[in-house]
Amino acid sequence: MTLTSIDRINIAIDGPAGAGKSTVARKVAAALNYVYVDTGAMYRAVALHALRNGIKPSQASELQALVEAIDLKLVPTPEGQKILLHNEDVTELIRSREVTAQVSHYASDEHVRKKLGDMQRLLAKHKGIVMDGRDIGTHVLPDAELKIFLTASVEERALRRYRELTESNYIPLEQLEAEIAARDKLDETRDIAPLIQAEDALLLDSSDMSIDEVVAFIVKLGNTKLMGVSE
């Protein structure tokens, strides 16, 4: 099937930290010839920018000014999506431990969420988008034609992260489990756009599934949904 701009859909993939959303969303987008939007990377870029400027999550007015003036671009490349912050490639820098530990605190700010939410909706305006995050189906793209809530047990998500570690960034598995559980609580209890499953989202527990199995399942759903929309 050859897709055009008038017969594409938007796919929202939400879920907690470490559920594999970004990897799955990127592979689903590639399989469907869609554009992948990594919203988590956008929040990480804001966190990095704020940390560099000495702005704490509690400094609401300063954070609002920073995010209103931010120059943030998502650039697709054959190697993956690059994140440009004021024309600097920060794709790797936003994955640092410092940013990971603080990003949920910055993401809780209402001005940050409004600014990035507006940017994300603009990116999805012409359809053909696969977007992952924590409030895509409920807040950013409530009209997305396909919504997935991708999750896995805390233990499984920590184990996946643990397997990706190297000697230079080693963290005990127990610490990873505690950090993921703490981030879940923060994301689920924040006042602005908390992490919840949209009423019309499909719950998909990937604890016992491979990445490829999850991707194939979502791609099949996407094609089925697309045929229904086209008809």
C-alpha positions in Angstrom: 0.0 0.0 0.0 1.3 3.4 -0.9 0.4 6.1 1.6 -0.3 9.7 0.8 -0.8 12.7 3.1 -4.6 12.2 3.0 -4.7 8.6 4.1 -2.2 8.5 7.0 -3.0 8.4 10.7 -1.4 9.5 13.8 -0.2 7.0 16.4 0.3 7.8 20.0 2.4 5.6 22.2 2.4 6.4 25.9 3.8 4.6 28.9 6.2 4.7 31.9 10.0 5.2 31.8 11.9 2.2 30.4 9.0 0.6 28.7 10.7 0.8 25.3 8.5 3.4 23.9 11.2 5.3 21.9 12.6 2.2 20.3 9.2 0.8 19.4 7.9 4.1 18.1 11.0 4.6 15.9 10.7 1.1 14.4 6.9 1.5 13.9 7.5 4.8 12.1 10.1 3.2 9.9 7.9 0.3 9.0 5.0 2.5 8.1 7.2 5.2 6.4 5.9 7.7 9.0 7.8 10.4 10.9 8.9 9.6 14.4 8.7 12.3 17.1 10.6 11.7 20.3 8.8 14.0 22.8 10.9 12.7 25.6 14.0 14.0 23.9 12.3 17.4 23.7 11.8 17.5 27.5 15.3 16.3 28.0 16.6 19.1 25.8 14.7 21.6 28.0 16.1 20.1 31.1 19.7 20.2 29.7 19.2 23.9 28.7 17.8 24.8 32.1 20.6 23.0 34.0 23.2 24.7 31.9 21.6 28.1 32.8 21.4 27.3 36.5 17.6 27.3 36.5 15.9 25.0 38.9 12.5 23.3 38.3 11.0 25.4 41.1 11.9 28.7 39.3 8.7 28.9 37.3 9.1 32.4 35.9 12.7 31.9 34.8 11.8 28.5 33.3 8.9 30.0 31.4 11.2 32.6 29.9 13.8 30.0 29.0 11.3 27.7 27.2 9.6 30.5 25.4 12.9 31.5 23.8 14.2 28.0 23.2 15.4 27.1 19.7 14.7 23.3 19.5 14.7 21.2 16.3 14.1 17.5 15.7 16.0 16.4 12.6 15.5 13.0 11.0 18.6 11.3 9.7 19.5 7.9 8.4 21.1 7.2 11.8 18.1 8.3 13.8 16.6 11.5 15.0 19.0 14.3 16.0 18.1 16.9 18.6 19.4 20.4 17.9 19.4 22.9 20.8 20.2 26.4 19.4 21.8 24.5 16.5 24.0 22.4 18.8 23.6 18.6 18.4 22.7 17.5 21.9 21.4 14.1 20.9 23.9 12.3 23.2 24.2 14.9 25.9 20.5 14.7 26.8 20.9 11.1 27.8 23.3 11.9 30.7 22.6 10.7 34.2 22.1 14.3 35.4 19.5 15.0 32.8 17.7 11.7 33.4 17.5 12.4 37.1 16.0 15.8 36.6 13.9 15.7 33.5 10.6 14.6 35.2 10.9 17.7 37.5 11.2 20.1 34.6 8.5 18.3 32.6 6.1 18.9 35.5 6.1 22.6 34.8 2.9 23.9 33.1 4.7 26.4 30.9 7.2 23.7 29.6 4.3 21.3 28.9 2.3 23.9 27.1 5.2 25.1 24.9 6.3 21.6 23.9 2.7 20.4 23.5 2.0 23.2 21.0 5.2 22.3 19.1 4.2 18.6 19.1 0.7 19.2 17.8 2.1 21.4 15.0 4.4 18.5 14.0 1.4 16.1 13.8 -0.9 18.5 11.9 -0.5 16.7 8.6 -0.7 13.1 9.9 1.7 10.3 9.4 3.3 10.8 12.9 4.3 8.2 15.5 4.7 10.1 18.8 5.7 8.6 22.1 5.6 10.1 25.6 3.5 10.1 28.7 0.5 12.3 27.8 0.3 12.0 24.0 -3.0 10.1 23.8 -4.6 12.1 26.7 -3.3 15.6 26.2 -1.1 16.2 23.1 -3.0 14.2 20.5 -6.3 13.2 22.0 -7.7 12.7 18.5 -4.9 10.3 17.4 -6.4 7.4 15.4 -4.4 4.7 17.3 -3.4 4.9 20.9 -1.1 2.4 22.7 -0.3 2.4 26.4 3.0 0.4 26.4 4.2 -0.9 29.8 6.2 -3.6 31.5 6.9 -4.5 35.1 9.3 -2.3 37.1 11.6 -5.3 37.4 11.6 -5.9 33.7 12.1 -2.3 32.8 15.1 -2.0 35.2 16.6 -5.2 33.8 16.4 -3.8 30.3 18.2 -0.6 31.4 20.7 -2.7 33.3 21.7 -4.7 30.3 22.4 -1.5 28.4 25.0 -0.3 30.9 28.7 -0.3 30.4 31.5 -0.4 33.0 31.8 3.4 32.8 28.1 4.0 33.8 27.4 1.0 35.9 24.5 1.2 38.4 23.3 -1.7 40.6 20.1 -3.3 39.4 18.3 -2.5 42.8 19.1 1.2 42.3 17.7 1.2 38.8 14.5 -0.4 40.1 14.2 2.2 42.8 14.8 5.1 40.4 12.2 3.8 37.9 9.6 3.3 40.6 10.2 6.8 41.9 9.9 8.3 38.4 6.7 6.4 37.9 5.2 7.9 41.0 6.3 11.4 40.0 4.9 11.0 36.5 1.6 9.6 37.7 1.0 12.1 40.5 2.0 15.4 38.8 -0.8 18.0 38.5 -0.1 18.8 34.9 -0.8 16.1 32.3 0.0 13.1 34.5 0.9 9.7 33.2 -2.5 7.8 32.7 -3.9 5.5 30.1 -6.3 7.2 27.7 -9.8 5.6 27.8 -9.5 4.6 24.1 -5.9 3.4 24.3 -4.9 -0.3 24.1 -2.9 -1.5 27.0 0.1 -3.5 25.9 2.3 -5.2 28.5 5.6 -6.0 26.9 7.2 -7.8 29.8 7.2 -11.1 27.9 7.5 -9.7 24.4 10.5 -8.8 22.3 10.8 -5.4 20.6 10.1 -6.9 17.2 7.0 -8.6 18.5 5.7 -5.4 19.9 6.5 -3.5 16.7 4.8 -6.1 14.5 1.7 -6.0 16.7 1.4 -2.2 16.5 2.1 -2.0 12.8 -0.7 -4.5 12.2 -3.0 -2.4 14.3 -2.0 0.7 12.4 -2.7 -0.8 9.0 -6.0 -2.1 10.2 -6.9 1.3 11.6 -5.8 3.0 8.4 -8.0 0.8 6.3 -11.0 1.7 8.5 -10.2 5.4 8.3 -9.8 5.2 4.5 -13.1 3.5 4.1 
